[in-house]
Each structure stands twice: as C-alpha cells, then as structure tokens.
C-alpha cells in the first residue's frame, strides 16, 4: 500500500494485465474512506447455507472449472494436471461434496518449488492441487462480490477490475496535485513475499507528471535479456526469438504506461547488437562469414576484410558493416518483436 500525502494507494503487479481509470479525491488530504462500513461482509450472517449452495451449484462450479482450466499451471502435490481435472471430477465429485458438507475435506499440502529470479537468487512458489484450486475459485466467485463492497475505492491489490496500472495512475494524479510525500507500507512475506513496489518512477515535465521504468526494474529486464541472448546458450535463432518475444510482450504489457519511448528504442539497439554477435558466432569460419556477408549485400572487398578479421564478437556486432548486413528489417522478417514497437502498439487507441 502507498500513502501519497495520506491518500492510500494499494496495488499489486500480479494483476498487471488489467486496465482502468484511477480515482483520487483532489480536495481531500485525509485518508479516503469507503462509503460502505467495514462490516459490509456481516450481511452474510444467517445466509451461510444459501451461500454454501451457491458456491457449489452446478453453474458456479462449471464457471470455476473453466477458469482453472484456462489458467492452466503445474500439477500440485498429487500430480493431477488441469487437463485431467474435468474427467476426474466426473468420477469423484460426489465424494468430495460429501466431505465438504460434513467438514471432513482437507486440502492437500501446497507443493513448494523454487523458481529463478531475473536479478539472481530464487523465489518460492506455492502450487496448490488443482482440485483445491477449483474449490477456492468457486468460493471466491461467490464471496468476493459480497466482501469487496467494504474496500476503500483506492485499494487496488487482488481485486476484480482493479490493477497495478490503476494504482500508478492514481499516484501520478496525486503527485500532479502537489502531493510529494510517499509512505510505502508492506507486510514481509505477505502473499509469498509479493512486492508492492510497482516498478514505475515519476518525473515532472512541462505538461505534468511523467512515468518511467524504475532503474531496478530496468536492470532486471536487462539481466533477463542477457540470459536470453547469451552466446553460450546453444539454441536455434527461431527458438531464441520466440522466447524473447514472449518476454518483451509481457514486460512491455506491464510497463506500457511509461512515457519513455527513447529508452525502449535504446534497449532495442542494445539487444539487437547482442543478436548480431550471436549470428556472427554461428557463422564460425572466416570463409563462411565472407560468403554470408556478400550474400547480404556487402561488397566483396569489405566482406573479405571483415570476414577475415580477428576482431571480437561485440566489436564486430557494432560495426557499420554488420549493421548493414543485419539491419532492423532482417530481424523483423524473422519475427522479432521490439520494445519500442510493442510500446507503440499498447499505446495506440
């Protein structure tokens, strides 16, 4: 949660794919409160049986099943996969429902796996069993609309139709209104150490407050690109480009609010140079390089001069000759996505 001059702005980047408008009250410097009392969820009192039946109704369970299948994900502790869940439920749901009704149902232990972080180290990830995901989703579909009424309007984390982008927009609005003190409030290990640092920075322009990618977030992105463009990673260029495209589109989808197209163009120039050195290494032998340069439009003299050169990969990748032989259009024909193009597509109405 962020407090901008006592205005709460809470968010979480796990909902980064959603989009919406932010709301900050410009005339009130006190904590913005919900019009709904904190005990809004008390309306469930006396309705437990009705809600229970709604949770496990056929229509709600089918909707929850479709969501779990769409989200996919790894198998839990029992090894049951999402694509197997539907058929498994056909043969076992009656027994599961009896356990739920009698209070004897016990979720399986959450499978713990460690996944690498872009900036080094590892992060713990909990993987529930797919049946438990189904039940959790069914419960959430019924109870979230009940309890969500009690949240303040500017709370953006883990809420339907709210996102980290909404919080960033709200923060930008607050800063533009002259609010400069920011207090960040986080709970250590909350939701498996989910960070509330949204990865954005703010700066002033002649027209207002601009957004940029925070230096640490940019550093992590470059570290990941370095991994994907390592010369030591022996994979085909087609596979490498597919992996790059997946990362760039996802990363740019979150940071599409940034007002720094030049920074994204610089990133593109940097990682295309890394790709050129990979291609240069792939050609290996001097005579192969001479032939390939000539086929790509370089004069015979220059092709021979550079093909026989002993200059290093990085220096050669930045040379005018290799930039002419492997221009932006060359990579475009291979299907490569650029940061700047992805940013422009996201920003185009």
C-alpha positions in Angstrom: 0.0 0.0 0.0 1.2 3.5 -0.7 0.1 6.7 1.1 0.6 9.8 -1.0 0.0 12.7 1.4 -2.2 10.4 3.4 -4.1 9.2 0.4 -4.0 5.4 0.3 -3.0 3.7 -3.0 -2.7 0.0 -2.7 -1.7 -2.3 -5.6 -0.1 -5.4 -6.7 1.7 -6.1 -10.1 0.3 -9.6 -10.4 -2.9 -8.1 -11.9 -0.8 -6.1 -14.4 -2.8 -7.3 -17.4 -5.9 -5.3 -16.5 -6.7 -1.7 -17.4 -8.8 1.1 -15.9 -9.2 4.6 -14.6 -7.8 5.8 -11.2 -9.7 7.8 -8.7 -8.0 10.3 -6.3 -10.0 12.9 -4.4 -8.2 16.2 -5.2 -10.0 18.2 -2.4 -9.4 15.9 0.5 -6.0 15.4 2.1 -7.3 12.9 4.6 -7.5 9.2 4.2 -10.1 8.3 1.7 -12.7 6.1 3.2 -15.3 3.8 1.7 -18.9 4.8 1.9 -19.6 1.2 2.9 -18.9 0.3 6.6 -16.1 -2.0 7.3 -18.6 -4.7 8.4 -20.1 -4.9 5.0 -19.4 -8.6 5.0 -21.6 -9.0 8.0 -24.6 -9.3 5.6 -23.7 -12.9 5.2 -24.8 -13.6 8.7 -27.7 -16.0 8.6 -27.1 -16.7 4.9 -24.4 -19.3 5.3 -26.5 -22.2 3.9 -27.7 -20.1 0.9 -24.1 -19.0 0.1 -22.8 -22.6 0.6 -25.3 -23.9 -2.0 -24.4 -21.0 -4.4 -20.7 -21.8 -4.1 -21.2 -25.5 -5.0 -24.0 -25.0 -7.5 -23.5 -26.6 -10.9 -23.3 -23.3 -12.8 -20.8 -21.8 -10.3 -18.6 -25.0 -10.3 -18.6 -25.1 -14.1 -17.5 -21.4 -14.3 -14.8 -22.1 -11.7 -13.7 -25.2 -13.7 -13.4 -23.2 -16.9 -11.3 -20.6 -15.1 -8.9 -23.2 -13.6 -8.6 -24.9 -17.0 -7.9 -21.5 -18.7 -5.2 -20.6 -16.1 -3.6 -24.0 -16.5 -0.4 -24.2 -14.4 1.6 -27.0 -13.0 0.2 -30.0 -11.1 0.1 -29.9 -7.3 1.3 -32.5 -4.7 -1.0 -35.2 -6.1 0.3 -34.9 -9.7 -3.2 -34.3 -11.1 -3.0 -31.9 -14.1 -5.5 -29.2 -15.0 -6.4 -31.0 -18.2 -7.3 -34.1 -16.2 -9.5 -32.3 -13.6 -12.8 -32.3 -15.5 -12.8 -36.1 -16.1 -11.5 -36.7 -12.5 -14.4 -34.7 -11.1 -17.0 -36.7 -13.1 -16.0 -39.8 -11.2 -15.1 -38.3 -7.8 -17.1 -35.1 -7.2 -19.9 -36.8 -5.2 -17.4 -38.0 -2.6 -15.7 -34.6 -2.5 -19.0 -32.8 -2.0 -19.9 -35.2 0.9 -16.6 -34.3 2.6 -17.2 -30.6 2.1 -20.7 -30.8 3.6 -19.5 -32.8 6.6 -16.4 -30.7 7.2 -14.0 -33.6 6.7 -12.4 -32.3 3.5 -8.8 -31.4 3.9 -6.8 -29.5 1.2 -3.6 -31.2 0.1 -0.3 -29.7 1.1 0.9 -26.9 -1.2 3.8 -28.1 -3.4 6.7 -25.8 -2.9 9.0 -25.1 -5.9 11.8 -22.6 -6.3 11.9 -20.5 -9.4 14.9 -18.3 -10.6 14.6 -14.5 -10.3 15.9 -12.3 -13.1 18.2 -10.5 -10.8 19.7 -13.7 -9.3 18.6 -15.9 -6.5 15.4 -17.8 -6.3 11.8 -17.2 -5.2 9.5 -19.7 -3.5 6.3 -20.5 -5.4 3.4 -22.5 -3.9 1.5 -24.8 -6.2 -1.9 -26.0 -4.8 -3.5 -29.1 -6.0 -5.9 -28.5 -9.0 -8.9 -29.7 -7.0 -8.1 -27.2 -4.3 -7.8 -24.5 -6.9 -11.3 -25.4 -8.2 -12.8 -25.2 -4.8 -11.0 -21.9 -4.0 -12.1 -20.4 -7.3 -15.8 -21.4 -6.6 -15.7 -19.8 -3.2 -14.1 -16.6 -4.5 -16.7 -16.2 -7.2 -19.4 -16.1 -4.6 -17.8 -14.3 -1.7 -15.7 -11.7 -3.4 -18.7 -9.7 -4.6 -20.0 -9.7 -1.0 -16.9 -8.6 0.8 -15.4 -6.4 -2.0 -18.0 -3.7 -1.0 -16.1 -3.0 2.2 -12.9 -2.0 0.5 -11.9 1.6 0.0 -12.1 2.8 -3.6 -8.4 3.3 -4.0 -7.4 -0.2 -2.9 -6.2 -1.9 -6.0 -4.5 -5.2 -4.9 -6.1 -8.5 -5.7 -9.5 -7.0 -6.5 -11.7 -7.6 -9.6 -11.4 -4.9 -12.2 -8.5 -3.3 -10.3 -4.9 -3.4 -11.3 -1.4 -2.1 -10.6 -1.9 0.3 -13.5 -4.8 1.9 -11.7 -2.6 2.5 -8.7 0.2 4.0 -10.9 -2.3 6.4 -12.5 -3.7 7.3 -9.0 -0.2 8.0 -7.8 0.6 10.2 -10.9 -2.6 12.2 -10.3 -1.7 12.7 -6.6 1.8 13.9 -7.5 0.4 16.2 -10.1 -1.8 17.7 -7.4 1.3 18.6 -5.4 1.4 15.7 -3.0 5.1 14.8 -2.7 5.4 12.7 0.5 5.1 8.9 -0.2 4.9 6.3 2.5 5.2 2.7 1.4 3.6 0.1 3.7 4.3 -3.6 3.1 4.0 -6.8 5.1 7.0 -9.1 4.9 6.2 -12.5 3.4 2.6 -11.4 2.7 1.2 -13.5 -0.2 4.6 -15.2 -0.5 6.6 -12.0 -0.4 4.6 -10.3 -3.1 6.2 -6.9 -3.6 4.2 -3.7 -3.7 7.0 -1.8 -5.4 5.3 -1.3 -8.8 8.4 -0.8 -10.8 7.5 2.7 -12.0 9.2 6.1 -11.4 7.7 9.6 -11.7 9.2 12.7 -13.1 8.0 16.2 -13.8 7.5 17.6 -17.4 6.2 20.8 -18.8 2.9 19.2 -19.3 2.6 17.4 -15.9 3.9 14.2 -14.3 5.5 11.6 -16.5 6.1 7.9 -15.9 9.2 5.9 -16.4 10.5 2.4 -15.6 12.3 2.4 -12.3 16.1 1.8 -12.5 15.9 -1.5 -10.6 13.1 -2.8 -12.9 15.1 -1.8 -15.9 18.2 -3.5 -14.5 16.2 -6.8 -14.0 14.9 -6.6 -17.6 18.4 -6.2 -19.0 19.6 -9.1 -16.9 16.9 -11.3 -18.3 17.6 -10.2 -21.9 21.3 -11.0 -21.3 20.2 -14.5 -20.4 18.1 -14.9 -23.5 20.8 -13.5 -25.7 23.8 -15.3 -24.3 26.2 -16.7 -26.9 26.8 -19.7 -24.6 23.1 -20.7 -24.9 23.1 -23.1 -27.9 19.6 -22.9 -29.3 18.3 -22.1 -32.8 17.7 -18.4 -33.6 14.0 -19.2 -34.1 13.6 -20.6 -30.6 15.6 -17.7 -29.2 13.4 -15.1 -30.9 10.2 -16.8 -29.7 11.5 -16.7 -26.1 12.5 -13.0 -26.5 9.1 -12.1 -27.9 7.3 -13.7 -25.0 9.3 -11.8 -22.5 9.2 -8.5 -24.3 5.5 -8.6 -24.9 4.8 -9.5 -21.3 7.2 -6.9 -19.8 6.0 -4.2 -22.1 2.4 -5.0 -21.4 3.0 -4.1 -17.8 5.2 -1.1 -18.4 3.1 0.3 -21.2 2.2 3.4 -19.1 5.9 4.6 -19.2 6.4 7.8 -21.2 9.9 7.0 -22.4 9.9 5.7 -26.0 13.6 6.7 -26.4 14.6 4.4 -23.6 12.8 1.5 -25.2 14.5 2.3 -28.6 17.8 2.2 -26.8 17.0 -1.2 -25.3 16.2 -2.4 -28.8 19.5 -1.2 -30.3 21.4 -2.9 -27.4 19.8 -6.3 -27.7 19.8 -6.4 -31.5 23.6 -5.9 -31.2 23.7 -8.9 -28.9 21.8 -10.9 -31.5 24.2 -9.8 -34.3 27.1 -11.1 -32.2 25.3 -14.4 -31.9 24.8 -14.6 -35.6 28.4 -13.8 -36.2 29.5 -16.6 -33.9 27.1 -19.0 -35.7 28.9 -18.4 -38.9 32.1 -19.6 -37.2 34.6 -19.9 -40.1 36.1 -16.9 -41.8 35.2 -18.1 -45.3 31.6 -18.7 -44.2 31.5 -15.2 -42.9 32.8 -13.8 -46.2 30.2 -15.7 -48.2 27.3 -14.7 -45.9 28.3 -11.0 -45.9 28.5 -11.0 -49.6 25.0 -12.7 -49.9 23.7 -10.0 -47.6 24.8 -7.2 -49.9 28.3 -6.3 -48.6 30.9 -5.6 -51.3 33.4 -8.4 -52.0 36.3 -6.3 -50.6 34.6 -5.4 -47.4 33.2 -8.9 -47.0 36.7 -10.3 -47.3 38.1 -7.7 -44.9 35.6 -8.3 -42.2 35.2 -12.0 -42.7 38.9 -12.5 -42.2 39.0 -10.1 -39.3 40.1 -11.2 -35.8 38.1 -8.5 -34.0 35.9 -9.7 -31.1 32.2 -10.5 -31.3 30.9 -7.4 -29.6 33.1 -5.0 -31.6 32.1 -6.7 -34.8 28.4 -6.7 -33.9 28.6 -2.9 -33.5 30.4 -2.3 -36.8 28.7 -0.5 -39.7 29.3 -3.5 -41.9 27.4 -5.9 -39.7 24.7 -3.4 -39.1 24.2 -3.0 -42.8 24.3 -6.8 -43.3 21.9 -7.5 -40.5 19.7 -4.4 -40.3 16.4 -4.0 -38.3 14.5 -5.2 -41.3 16.4 -8.5 -41.3 15.3 -9.2 -37.7 11.8 -8.1 -38.5 11.5 -10.7 -41.2 12.5 -13.3 -38.6 9.5 -12.3 -36.5 11.5 -10.4 -33.8 9.4 -8.0 -31.6 11.0 -4.8 -30.4 10.3 -3.0 -27.1 9.5 0.3 -28.9 7.1 -1.4 -31.4 5.3 -3.2 -28.5 5.1 0.0 -26.5 3.6 1.8 -29.5 1.0 -0.9 -30.1 -0.1 -0.8 -26.5 -0.3 2.9 -26.5 -2.3 3.2 -29.8 -6.0 3.5 -29.1 
